[in-house]
Amino acid sequence: MPELSSRGHAIRLGYSMNVHPCETADELDAALRDGPGEIRRRLFAGRKTGAGLRLSAQAADLLAGDPYRLAKTKALLESLDLFAFTANVFPFGKFNAGRVKEDVYRPSWADPRRAAYTLAAAHVMAALGGGQSLTLSTVAGGYKADGDDKPARDNMARNLAQVAAGLHTLKNETGVSIRVCLEPEPLTTCETAADAIEFFRRHIYPGGERALHGTDKYNREQATDILHEHLGLCFDACHHAVMWEDPAEAIDRIDRSGIVIGKMQVTCALEGPPGELARFDEPRYFHQVCAEGGRRAADLGEAKGWPDGAARAHFHVPVFLEQIGGLKTTQGFLKAAMEEVLKRGLCSDFEIETYTWDVIPAAEREKTCGKSLVESLMKEYDWVMKVLEAR
């Protein structure tokens, strides 16, 4: 991609491959050819281009445990002139077929399987050679309905500390520093910027420091440094918009807290009357709804009978659209959030994440997005590049 910078830092841009089936390593390779490889060929010919991988637990375990199979994917990236600078390790299992809903948040960070999966993905990313600093985005704790008490949060802090320690070791072995970025989202442990800051201050930092210091491997200062270097936040603009946060205020809070925004997901939500939003209801993903006055629903179907008024739904729509199907999008929020992050020089990794391509109502998709996923992605890149270049 063209040379871009923010406050002297190079900007890396890609799109999240969770829009493709990537459950297996073979599916990941096929998606690299058909997705980022095709985008690079059409938009950035002759230039190395960023790729945002989607690594499932199955694919991460296979690639981490089989150096020959991992070498095949690395060779493919090189042949396509791609570099993997970030990965989505939020969905543990299936994501592109059947019912996903609340399963996307499971296992939570209270479960050691989440830590093992994340470390496997980190080893894969370090071996793929996408850079000396990389990011992974993940669930911000867990699904609140599954348990969000102090013992659960203490377990989350210990598991996150274990991963941070593993990433510290990985850096010493490979020279690659990887940051795990928790992604606030409605219905999770951290729904807003304020929630995330509180989670870090009350649980991750004190609990993580105790866990690392208790191993006798690190003193308290070393433990603190490890947590700060390897843990941070992923700012998903759609999620914060659904919670009706002010973009500049949310980003300012995070900045002043000292927590690093390691990655920004470039996303738009839907906005409109609840009855109209319900036309986008579908059976695969959760589409949390929040009205301007604070009324909330876990999914679009639950908001059908609400009175008219402004509401926002967690339904990712292409970022180049100001409206779709007669509904507004939160493109203005996204643009303001990107400009704030760029102005402050907070983040280098930007990832377009419109994973809902095949669940957008067909008539609306064909009318506004283009005939193919790649065509729609190219329009998204064009919009994002203009915002980035304006800075």
Contacts in CASP RR format, 6 or more apart in sequence:
PFRMAT RR
TARGET T0000
AUTHOR 0000-0000-0000
METHOD contacts of the structure
MODEL  1
MPELSSRGHAIRLGYSMNVHPCETADELDAALRDGPGEIRRRLFAGRKTG
AGLRLSAQAADLLAGDPYRLAKTKALLESLDLFAFTANVFPFGKFNAGRV
KEDVYRPSWADPRRAAYTLAAAHVMAALGGGQSLTLSTVAGGYKADGDDK
PARDNMARNLAQVAAGLHTLKNETGVSIRVCLEPEPLTTCETAADAIEFF
RRHIYPGGERALHGTDKYNREQATDILHEHLGLCFDACHHAVMWEDPAEA
IDRIDRSGIVIGKMQVTCALEGPPGELARFDEPRYFHQVCAEGGRRAADL
GEAKGWPDGAARAHFHVPVFLEQIGGLKTTQGFLKAAMEEVLKRGLCSDF
EIETYTWDVIPAAEREKTCGKSLVESLMKEYDWVMKVLEAR
1 13 0 8 1.000
1 43 0 8 1.000
1 44 0 8 1.000
1 47 0 8 1.000
1 49 0 8 1.000
1 50 0 8 1.000
1 385 0 8 1.000
2 44 0 8 1.000
2 47 0 8 1.000
2 385 0 8 1.000
2 389 0 8 1.000
3 10 0 8 1.000
4 10 0 8 1.000
4 11 0 8 1.000
4 13 0 8 1.000
4 388 0 8 1.000
4 389 0 8 1.000
5 11 0 8 1.000
6 341 0 8 1.000
6 342 0 8 1.000
6 345 0 8 1.000
6 347 0 8 1.000
6 348 0 8 1.000
6 391 0 8 1.000
7 344 0 8 1.000
7 345 0 8 1.000
9 345 0 8 1.000
9 348 0 8 1.000
10 348 0 8 1.000
11 348 0 8 1.000
11 350 0 8 1.000
11 388 0 8 1.000
12 50 0 8 1.000
12 85 0 8 1.000
12 86 0 8 1.000
12 348 0 8 1.000
12 349 0 8 1.000
12 350 0 8 1.000
13 50 0 8 1.000
13 350 0 8 1.000
13 351 0 8 1.000
13 352 0 8 1.000
13 381 0 8 1.000
13 384 0 8 1.000
13 385 0 8 1.000
13 388 0 8 1.000
14 36 0 8 1.000
14 49 0 8 1.000
14 50 0 8 1.000
14 51 0 8 1.000
14 52 0 8 1.000
14 85 0 8 1.000
14 86 0 8 1.000
14 350 0 8 1.000
14 351 0 8 1.000
14 352 0 8 1.000
15 36 0 8 1.000
15 39 0 8 1.000
15 52 0 8 1.000
15 351 0 8 1.000
15 352 0 8 1.000
15 353 0 8 1.000
15 354 0 8 1.000
15 377 0 8 1.000
15 380 0 8 1.000
15 381 0 8 1.000
16 52 0 8 1.000
16 54 0 8 1.000
16 88 0 8 1.000
16 265 0 8 1.000
16 351 0 8 1.000
16 352 0 8 1.000
16 353 0 8 1.000
16 355 0 8 1.000
17 28 0 8 1.000
17 31 0 8 1.000
17 32 0 8 1.000
17 35 0 8 1.000
17 36 0 8 1.000
17 51 0 8 1.000
17 52 0 8 1.000
17 53 0 8 1.000
17 54 0 8 1.000
17 88 0 8 1.000
18 54 0 8 1.000
18 88 0 8 1.000
18 90 0 8 1.000
18 91 0 8 1.000
18 95 0 8 1.000
18 96 0 8 1.000
18 353 0 8 1.000
18 355 0 8 1.000
19 96 0 8 1.000
19 353 0 8 1.000
19 354 0 8 1.000
19 355 0 8 1.000
19 356 0 8 1.000
19 357 0 8 1.000
19 373 0 8 1.000
20 27 0 8 1.000
20 31 0 8 1.000
20 34 0 8 1.000
20 35 0 8 1.000
20 54 0 8 1.000
20 96 0 8 1.000
21 27 0 8 1.000
21 31 0 8 1.000
21 96 0 8 1.000
21 97 0 8 1.000
22 28 0 8 1.000
22 31 0 8 1.000
22 53 0 8 1.000
22 54 0 8 1.000
22 55 0 8 1.000
22 56 0 8 1.000
22 59 0 8 1.000
22 95 0 8 1.000
22 96 0 8 1.000
23 56 0 8 1.000
23 58 0 8 1.000
23 59 0 8 1.000
23 93 0 8 1.000
23 94 0 8 1.000
23 95 0 8 1.000
23 96 0 8 1.000
24 56 0 8 1.000
24 58 0 8 1.000
24 59 0 8 1.000
24 62 0 8 1.000
25 59 0 8 1.000
25 62 0 8 1.000
25 63 0 8 1.000
25 69 0 8 1.000
25 73 0 8 1.000
27 59 0 8 1.000
28 53 0 8 1.000
28 54 0 8 1.000
28 55 0 8 1.000
28 59 0 8 1.000
28 73 0 8 1.000
29 72 0 8 1.000
29 73 0 8 1.000
29 76 0 8 1.000
31 54 0 8 1.000
32 51 0 8 1.000
32 73 0 8 1.000
32 76 0 8 1.000
32 77 0 8 1.000
32 80 0 8 1.000
32 82 0 8 1.000
33 76 0 8 1.000
33 80 0 8 1.000
34 374 0 8 1.000
35 373 0 8 1.000
35 374 0 8 1.000
35 377 0 8 1.000
36 49 0 8 1.000
36 50 0 8 1.000
36 51 0 8 1.000
36 52 0 8 1.000
36 80 0 8 1.000
36 82 0 8 1.000
37 49 0 8 1.000
37 51 0 8 1.000
37 80 0 8 1.000
37 81 0 8 1.000
37 82 0 8 1.000
38 374 0 8 1.000
39 49 0 8 1.000
39 374 0 8 1.000
39 377 0 8 1.000
39 378 0 8 1.000
39 381 0 8 1.000
40 46 0 8 1.000
40 47 0 8 1.000
40 49 0 8 1.000
40 50 0 8 1.000
40 80 0 8 1.000
40 81 0 8 1.000
40 82 0 8 1.000
42 374 0 8 1.000
42 378 0 8 1.000
43 49 0 8 1.000
43 378 0 8 1.000
43 381 0 8 1.000
46 81 0 8 1.000
47 81 0 8 1.000
48 81 0 8 1.000
48 82 0 8 1.000
48 83 0 8 1.000
49 81 0 8 1.000
49 82 0 8 1.000
49 83 0 8 1.000
50 82 0 8 1.000
50 83 0 8 1.000
50 84 0 8 1.000
50 85 0 8 1.000
51 77 0 8 1.000
51 82 0 8 1.000
51 83 0 8 1.000
51 84 0 8 1.000
51 85 0 8 1.000
52 84 0 8 1.000
52 85 0 8 1.000
52 86 0 8 1.000
52 87 0 8 1.000
52 88 0 8 1.000
52 351 0 8 1.000
53 84 0 8 1.000
53 86 0 8 1.000
53 87 0 8 1.000
53 88 0 8 1.000
53 125 0 8 1.000
54 87 0 8 1.000
54 88 0 8 1.000
54 91 0 8 1.000
54 95 0 8 1.000
55 63 0 8 1.000
55 87 0 8 1.000
55 88 0 8 1.000
55 89 0 8 1.000
55 121 0 8 1.000
55 124 0 8 1.000
55 125 0 8 1.000
56 91 0 8 1.000
56 92 0 8 1.000
56 93 0 8 1.000
56 94 0 8 1.000
56 95 0 8 1.000
57 92 0 8 1.000
57 93 0 8 1.000
57 113 0 8 1.000
57 117 0 8 1.000
57 120 0 8 1.000
58 93 0 8 1.000
60 89 0 8 1.000
60 117 0 8 1.000
60 120 0 8 1.000
60 121 0 8 1.000
60 124 0 8 1.000
61 117 0 8 1.000
61 120 0 8 1.000
62 69 0 8 1.000
63 69 0 8 1.000
63 70 0 8 1.000
63 73 0 8 1.000
63 120 0 8 1.000
63 124 0 8 1.000
64 70 0 8 1.000
64 120 0 8 1.000
64 121 0 8 1.000
64 123 0 8 1.000
64 124 0 8 1.000
65 120 0 8 1.000
67 127 0 8 1.000
70 124 0 8 1.000
70 127 0 8 1.000
70 128 0 8 1.000
73 128 0 8 1.000
74 127 0 8 1.000
74 128 0 8 1.000
74 129 0 8 1.000
77 83 0 8 1.000
77 84 0 8 1.000
77 128 0 8 1.000
77 130 0 8 1.000
83 129 0 8 1.000
83 130 0 8 1.000
83 131 0 8 1.000
84 125 0 8 1.000
84 128 0 8 1.000
84 129 0 8 1.000
84 130 0 8 1.000
84 134 0 8 1.000
85 130 0 8 1.000
85 131 0 8 1.000
85 134 0 8 1.000
85 135 0 8 1.000
85 349 0 8 1.000
86 134 0 8 1.000
86 135 0 8 1.000
86 136 0 8 1.000
86 137 0 8 1.000
86 263 0 8 1.000
86 349 0 8 1.000
86 351 0 8 1.000
87 121 0 8 1.000
87 124 0 8 1.000
87 125 0 8 1.000
87 134 0 8 1.000
87 135 0 8 1.000
87 136 0 8 1.000
87 137 0 8 1.000
88 136 0 8 1.000
88 137 0 8 1.000
88 351 0 8 1.000
88 353 0 8 1.000
89 117 0 8 1.000
89 118 0 8 1.000
89 121 0 8 1.000
89 136 0 8 1.000
89 137 0 8 1.000
89 138 0 8 1.000
90 104 0 8 1.000
90 137 0 8 1.000
90 138 0 8 1.000
90 139 0 8 1.000
90 183 0 8 1.000
91 100 0 8 1.000
91 104 0 8 1.000
92 106 0 8 1.000
92 107 0 8 1.000
92 113 0 8 1.000
92 114 0 8 1.000
92 117 0 8 1.000
93 103 0 8 1.000
94 100 0 8 1.000
94 103 0 8 1.000
95 104 0 8 1.000
95 355 0 8 1.000
96 358 0 8 1.000
97 284 0 8 1.000
98 283 0 8 1.000
98 284 0 8 1.000
99 283 0 8 1.000
99 284 0 8 1.000
100 284 0 8 1.000
100 285 0 8 1.000
100 286 0 8 1.000
101 284 0 8 1.000
101 285 0 8 1.000
101 286 0 8 1.000
101 299 0 8 1.000
102 143 0 8 1.000
102 145 0 8 1.000
102 146 0 8 1.000
102 187 0 8 1.000
102 286 0 8 1.000
104 139 0 8 1.000
104 285 0 8 1.000
104 286 0 8 1.000
105 139 0 8 1.000
105 142 0 8 1.000
105 143 0 8 1.000
105 146 0 8 1.000
105 187 0 8 1.000
105 188 0 8 1.000
106 142 0 8 1.000
106 143 0 8 1.000
106 146 0 8 1.000
107 113 0 8 1.000
107 114 0 8 1.000
108 114 0 8 1.000
108 139 0 8 1.000
108 141 0 8 1.000
108 142 0 8 1.000
108 143 0 8 1.000
108 146 0 8 1.000
108 152 0 8 1.000
108 156 0 8 1.000
108 189 0 8 1.000
109 115 0 8 1.000
109 138 0 8 1.000
109 139 0 8 1.000
109 141 0 8 1.000
109 142 0 8 1.000
109 155 0 8 1.000
109 156 0 8 1.000
109 159 0 8 1.000
109 160 0 8 1.000
109 189 0 8 1.000
110 141 0 8 1.000
110 142 0 8 1.000
110 152 0 8 1.000
110 153 0 8 1.000
110 155 0 8 1.000
110 156 0 8 1.000
110 159 0 8 1.000
111 155 0 8 1.000
111 159 0 8 1.000
112 159 0 8 1.000
112 162 0 8 1.000
114 138 0 8 1.000
114 139 0 8 1.000
114 159 0 8 1.000
115 159 0 8 1.000
115 160 0 8 1.000
115 162 0 8 1.000
115 163 0 8 1.000
118 136 0 8 1.000
118 138 0 8 1.000
118 163 0 8 1.000
118 180 0 8 1.000
119 163 0 8 1.000
119 166 0 8 1.000
119 167 0 8 1.000
121 136 0 8 1.000
122 136 0 8 1.000
122 163 0 8 1.000
122 166 0 8 1.000
122 167 0 8 1.000
122 170 0 8 1.000
122 178 0 8 1.000
122 180 0 8 1.000
123 170 0 8 1.000
125 134 0 8 1.000
125 136 0 8 1.000
125 176 0 8 1.000
125 178 0 8 1.000
126 134 0 8 1.000
126 170 0 8 1.000
126 174 0 8 1.000
126 176 0 8 1.000
126 178 0 8 1.000
127 174 0 8 1.000
129 176 0 8 1.000
131 176 0 8 1.000
132 175 0 8 1.000
132 176 0 8 1.000
132 177 0 8 1.000
133 176 0 8 1.000
133 177 0 8 1.000
133 178 0 8 1.000
133 179 0 8 1.000
133 348 0 8 1.000
134 176 0 8 1.000
134 177 0 8 1.000
134 178 0 8 1.000
134 179 0 8 1.000
135 178 0 8 1.000
135 179 0 8 1.000
135 180 0 8 1.000
135 181 0 8 1.000
135 234 0 8 1.000
135 262 0 8 1.000
135 263 0 8 1.000
135 349 0 8 1.000
136 178 0 8 1.000
136 179 0 8 1.000
136 180 0 8 1.000
136 181 0 8 1.000
137 181 0 8 1.000
137 183 0 8 1.000
137 234 0 8 1.000
137 263 0 8 1.000
137 265 0 8 1.000
137 351 0 8 1.000
138 180 0 8 1.000
138 181 0 8 1.000
138 182 0 8 1.000
138 183 0 8 1.000
138 234 0 8 1.000
139 182 0 8 1.000
139 183 0 8 1.000
139 185 0 8 1.000
139 188 0 8 1.000
140 182 0 8 1.000
140 183 0 8 1.000
140 184 0 8 1.000
140 185 0 8 1.000
140 188 0 8 1.000
140 189 0 8 1.000
140 190 0 8 1.000
140 195 0 8 1.000
140 196 0 8 1.000
140 199 0 8 1.000
141 156 0 8 1.000
141 182 0 8 1.000
141 188 0 8 1.000
141 189 0 8 1.000
141 190 0 8 1.000
141 199 0 8 1.000
142 148 0 8 1.000
142 156 0 8 1.000
142 188 0 8 1.000
142 189 0 8 1.000
143 187 0 8 1.000
143 188 0 8 1.000
144 187 0 8 1.000
144 188 0 8 1.000
144 189 0 8 1.000
145 187 0 8 1.000
148 189 0 8 1.000
153 189 0 8 1.000
153 199 0 8 1.000
153 203 0 8 1.000
154 203 0 8 1.000
154 207 0 8 1.000
156 189 0 8 1.000
156 203 0 8 1.000
156 204 0 8 1.000
157 203 0 8 1.000
157 204 0 8 1.000
157 206 0 8 1.000
157 207 0 8 1.000
157 208 0 8 1.000
157 211 0 8 1.000
158 207 0 8 1.000
158 208 0 8 1.000
158 211 0 8 1.000
160 180 0 8 1.000
160 204 0 8 1.000
160 208 0 8 1.000
160 231 0 8 1.000
161 204 0 8 1.000
161 207 0 8 1.000
161 208 0 8 1.000
161 209 0 8 1.000
161 211 0 8 1.000
161 212 0 8 1.000
161 223 0 8 1.000
161 227 0 8 1.000
162 211 0 8 1.000
163 180 0 8 1.000
163 230 0 8 1.000
164 180 0 8 1.000
164 208 0 8 1.000
164 212 0 8 1.000
164 226 0 8 1.000
164 227 0 8 1.000
164 229 0 8 1.000
164 230 0 8 1.000
164 231 0 8 1.000
165 212 0 8 1.000
165 215 0 8 1.000
165 217 0 8 1.000
165 218 0 8 1.000
165 226 0 8 1.000
167 177 0 8 1.000
167 178 0 8 1.000
167 179 0 8 1.000
167 180 0 8 1.000
167 226 0 8 1.000
167 230 0 8 1.000
168 226 0 8 1.000
168 229 0 8 1.000
168 230 0 8 1.000
170 176 0 8 1.000
170 178 0 8 1.000
171 177 0 8 1.000
171 178 0 8 1.000
177 229 0 8 1.000
177 230 0 8 1.000
178 230 0 8 1.000
179 229 0 8 1.000
179 230 0 8 1.000
179 231 0 8 1.000
179 232 0 8 1.000
179 260 0 8 1.000
179 262 0 8 1.000
180 230 0 8 1.000
180 231 0 8 1.000
180 232 0 8 1.000
181 231 0 8 1.000
181 232 0 8 1.000
181 233 0 8 1.000
181 234 0 8 1.000
181 261 0 8 1.000
181 262 0 8 1.000
181 263 0 8 1.000
182 190 0 8 1.000
182 196 0 8 1.000
182 199 0 8 1.000
182 231 0 8 1.000
182 232 0 8 1.000
182 233 0 8 1.000
182 234 0 8 1.000
183 233 0 8 1.000
183 234 0 8 1.000
183 236 0 8 1.000
183 239 0 8 1.000
183 265 0 8 1.000
184 190 0 8 1.000
184 191 0 8 1.000
184 192 0 8 1.000
184 193 0 8 1.000
184 195 0 8 1.000
184 196 0 8 1.000
184 233 0 8 1.000
184 235 0 8 1.000
184 236 0 8 1.000
184 239 0 8 1.000
184 240 0 8 1.000
185 191 0 8 1.000
185 236 0 8 1.000
185 239 0 8 1.000
185 288 0 8 1.000
185 314 0 8 1.000
186 239 0 8 1.000
186 242 0 8 1.000
186 243 0 8 1.000
186 288 0 8 1.000
186 290 0 8 1.000
186 296 0 8 1.000
186 314 0 8 1.000
187 286 0 8 1.000
187 288 0 8 1.000
187 298 0 8 1.000
189 195 0 8 1.000
189 199 0 8 1.000
190 196 0 8 1.000
190 199 0 8 1.000
191 243 0 8 1.000
192 240 0 8 1.000
192 243 0 8 1.000
192 245 0 8 1.000
192 250 0 8 1.000
193 240 0 8 1.000
193 245 0 8 1.000
193 250 0 8 1.000
193 251 0 8 1.000
193 253 0 8 1.000
193 254 0 8 1.000
194 253 0 8 1.000
196 233 0 8 1.000
196 254 0 8 1.000
196 259 0 8 1.000
197 253 0 8 1.000
197 254 0 8 1.000
197 257 0 8 1.000
197 259 0 8 1.000
200 231 0 8 1.000
200 232 0 8 1.000
200 257 0 8 1.000
200 259 0 8 1.000
201 257 0 8 1.000
204 227 0 8 1.000
204 231 0 8 1.000
205 224 0 8 1.000
205 227 0 8 1.000
208 223 0 8 1.000
208 227 0 8 1.000
209 220 0 8 1.000
209 223 0 8 1.000
209 224 0 8 1.000
209 227 0 8 1.000
212 218 0 8 1.000
212 222 0 8 1.000
212 223 0 8 1.000
212 226 0 8 1.000
212 227 0 8 1.000
213 219 0 8 1.000
213 220 0 8 1.000
213 223 0 8 1.000
218 226 0 8 1.000
228 260 0 8 1.000
232 259 0 8 1.000
232 260 0 8 1.000
232 261 0 8 1.000
232 262 0 8 1.000
233 254 0 8 1.000
233 259 0 8 1.000
233 260 0 8 1.000
233 261 0 8 1.000
233 262 0 8 1.000
234 261 0 8 1.000
234 262 0 8 1.000
234 263 0 8 1.000
234 264 0 8 1.000
234 265 0 8 1.000
235 250 0 8 1.000
235 251 0 8 1.000
235 254 0 8 1.000
235 261 0 8 1.000
235 263 0 8 1.000
235 264 0 8 1.000
235 265 0 8 1.000
235 337 0 8 1.000
235 341 0 8 1.000
235 347 0 8 1.000
236 264 0 8 1.000
236 265 0 8 1.000
236 267 0 8 1.000
236 353 0 8 1.000
237 247 0 8 1.000
237 264 0 8 1.000
237 265 0 8 1.000
237 266 0 8 1.000
237 267 0 8 1.000
237 268 0 8 1.000
237 330 0 8 1.000
237 333 0 8 1.000
237 334 0 8 1.000
237 337 0 8 1.000
237 338 0 8 1.000
238 265 0 8 1.000
238 267 0 8 1.000
238 268 0 8 1.000
238 269 0 8 1.000
238 314 0 8 1.000
238 316 0 8 1.000
238 330 0 8 1.000
238 334 0 8 1.000
239 267 0 8 1.000
239 269 0 8 1.000
239 314 0 8 1.000
240 247 0 8 1.000
240 250 0 8 1.000
240 333 0 8 1.000
240 337 0 8 1.000
241 247 0 8 1.000
241 268 0 8 1.000
241 269 0 8 1.000
241 312 0 8 1.000
241 330 0 8 1.000
241 333 0 8 1.000
241 334 0 8 1.000
242 269 0 8 1.000
242 288 0 8 1.000
242 289 0 8 1.000
242 290 0 8 1.000
242 312 0 8 1.000
242 313 0 8 1.000
242 314 0 8 1.000
242 330 0 8 1.000
243 290 0 8 1.000
244 290 0 8 1.000
244 292 0 8 1.000
244 293 0 8 1.000
244 294 0 8 1.000
244 312 0 8 1.000
247 333 0 8 1.000
247 336 0 8 1.000
247 337 0 8 1.000
247 340 0 8 1.000
248 336 0 8 1.000
248 337 0 8 1.000
248 340 0 8 1.000
250 337 0 8 1.000
251 261 0 8 1.000
251 337 0 8 1.000
251 340 0 8 1.000
251 341 0 8 1.000
251 344 0 8 1.000
251 346 0 8 1.000
252 340 0 8 1.000
254 261 0 8 1.000
254 346 0 8 1.000
255 261 0 8 1.000
255 344 0 8 1.000
255 346 0 8 1.000
260 346 0 8 1.000
261 341 0 8 1.000
261 346 0 8 1.000
261 347 0 8 1.000
262 346 0 8 1.000
262 347 0 8 1.000
262 348 0 8 1.000
262 349 0 8 1.000
263 347 0 8 1.000
263 349 0 8 1.000
263 350 0 8 1.000
263 351 0 8 1.000
264 337 0 8 1.000
264 338 0 8 1.000
264 341 0 8 1.000
264 347 0 8 1.000
264 349 0 8 1.000
264 350 0 8 1.000
264 351 0 8 1.000
265 351 0 8 1.000
265 352 0 8 1.000
265 353 0 8 1.000
266 319 0 8 1.000
266 334 0 8 1.000
266 338 0 8 1.000
266 350 0 8 1.000
266 351 0 8 1.000
266 352 0 8 1.000
266 353 0 8 1.000
266 380 0 8 1.000
266 384 0 8 1.000
267 316 0 8 1.000
267 319 0 8 1.000
267 334 0 8 1.000
267 352 0 8 1.000
267 353 0 8 1.000
267 354 0 8 1.000
268 316 0 8 1.000
268 317 0 8 1.000
268 318 0 8 1.000
268 319 0 8 1.000
268 321 0 8 1.000
268 329 0 8 1.000
268 330 0 8 1.000
268 331 0 8 1.000
268 333 0 8 1.000
268 334 0 8 1.000
268 354 0 8 1.000
269 312 0 8 1.000
269 313 0 8 1.000
269 314 0 8 1.000
269 315 0 8 1.000
269 316 0 8 1.000
269 317 0 8 1.000
269 329 0 8 1.000
269 330 0 8 1.000
269 333 0 8 1.000
270 277 0 8 1.000
270 280 0 8 1.000
270 312 0 8 1.000
270 313 0 8 1.000
270 315 0 8 1.000
270 317 0 8 1.000
270 324 0 8 1.000
270 327 0 8 1.000
270 328 0 8 1.000
270 329 0 8 1.000
270 330 0 8 1.000
271 310 0 8 1.000
271 311 0 8 1.000
271 312 0 8 1.000
271 313 0 8 1.000
271 327 0 8 1.000
271 328 0 8 1.000
271 329 0 8 1.000
271 330 0 8 1.000
272 309 0 8 1.000
272 310 0 8 1.000
272 311 0 8 1.000
272 312 0 8 1.000
272 327 0 8 1.000
272 328 0 8 1.000
273 308 0 8 1.000
273 309 0 8 1.000
273 310 0 8 1.000
273 311 0 8 1.000
274 289 0 8 1.000
274 291 0 8 1.000
274 303 0 8 1.000
274 304 0 8 1.000
274 305 0 8 1.000
274 306 0 8 1.000
274 307 0 8 1.000
274 308 0 8 1.000
274 309 0 8 1.000
274 311 0 8 1.000
275 303 0 8 1.000
275 304 0 8 1.000
275 305 0 8 1.000
275 306 0 8 1.000
275 308 0 8 1.000
276 326 0 8 1.000
276 327 0 8 1.000
277 289 0 8 1.000
277 300 0 8 1.000
277 303 0 8 1.000
277 311 0 8 1.000
277 313 0 8 1.000
277 315 0 8 1.000
277 327 0 8 1.000
278 300 0 8 1.000
278 301 0 8 1.000
278 303 0 8 1.000
278 304 0 8 1.000
279 325 0 8 1.000
279 361 0 8 1.000
280 287 0 8 1.000
280 300 0 8 1.000
280 313 0 8 1.000
280 315 0 8 1.000
280 327 0 8 1.000
280 360 0 8 1.000
280 361 0 8 1.000
281 287 0 8 1.000
281 299 0 8 1.000
281 300 0 8 1.000
281 301 0 8 1.000
281 304 0 8 1.000
282 359 0 8 1.000
284 359 0 8 1.000
285 315 0 8 1.000
285 356 0 8 1.000
285 359 0 8 1.000
286 298 0 8 1.000
286 299 0 8 1.000
286 314 0 8 1.000
287 299 0 8 1.000
287 300 0 8 1.000
287 313 0 8 1.000
287 314 0 8 1.000
287 315 0 8 1.000
288 296 0 8 1.000
288 297 0 8 1.000
288 298 0 8 1.000
288 299 0 8 1.000
288 313 0 8 1.000
288 314 0 8 1.000
289 296 0 8 1.000
289 297 0 8 1.000
289 299 0 8 1.000
289 300 0 8 1.000
289 302 0 8 1.000
289 303 0 8 1.000
289 311 0 8 1.000
289 312 0 8 1.000
289 313 0 8 1.000
289 314 0 8 1.000
290 296 0 8 1.000
290 297 0 8 1.000
290 311 0 8 1.000
290 312 0 8 1.000
291 303 0 8 1.000
291 306 0 8 1.000
291 309 0 8 1.000
291 310 0 8 1.000
291 311 0 8 1.000
292 309 0 8 1.000
292 310 0 8 1.000
292 311 0 8 1.000
295 306 0 8 1.000
295 311 0 8 1.000
297 303 0 8 1.000
297 306 0 8 1.000
300 313 0 8 1.000
300 315 0 8 1.000
303 311 0 8 1.000
303 313 0 8 1.000
312 330 0 8 1.000
315 356 0 8 1.000
316 353 0 8 1.000
316 354 0 8 1.000
316 355 0 8 1.000
316 356 0 8 1.000
317 324 0 8 1.000
317 329 0 8 1.000
317 354 0 8 1.000
317 356 0 8 1.000
317 360 0 8 1.000
318 324 0 8 1.000
318 354 0 8 1.000
318 368 0 8 1.000
318 369 0 8 1.000
318 376 0 8 1.000
318 379 0 8 1.000
318 380 0 8 1.000
319 329 0 8 1.000
319 331 0 8 1.000
319 334 0 8 1.000
319 352 0 8 1.000
319 354 0 8 1.000
319 380 0 8 1.000
319 383 0 8 1.000
319 384 0 8 1.000
320 331 0 8 1.000
320 379 0 8 1.000
320 380 0 8 1.000
320 382 0 8 1.000
320 383 0 8 1.000
321 329 0 8 1.000
321 331 0 8 1.000
321 368 0 8 1.000
321 369 0 8 1.000
322 328 0 8 1.000
322 329 0 8 1.000
322 331 0 8 1.000
323 329 0 8 1.000
324 360 0 8 1.000
324 364 0 8 1.000
324 368 0 8 1.000
325 364 0 8 1.000
325 368 0 8 1.000
335 387 0 8 1.000
338 350 0 8 1.000
338 384 0 8 1.000
338 387 0 8 1.000
338 388 0 8 1.000
339 387 0 8 1.000
339 391 0 8 1.000
341 347 0 8 1.000
342 388 0 8 1.000
342 391 0 8 1.000
343 391 0 8 1.000
350 384 0 8 1.000
350 388 0 8 1.000
352 377 0 8 1.000
352 380 0 8 1.000
352 381 0 8 1.000
352 384 0 8 1.000
354 376 0 8 1.000
354 377 0 8 1.000
354 380 0 8 1.000
357 365 0 8 1.000
357 369 0 8 1.000
357 373 0 8 1.000
357 376 0 8 1.000
360 369 0 8 1.000
365 376 0 8 1.000
369 375 0 8 1.000
369 376 0 8 1.000
369 379 0 8 1.000
370 376 0 8 1.000
370 379 0 8 1.000
END
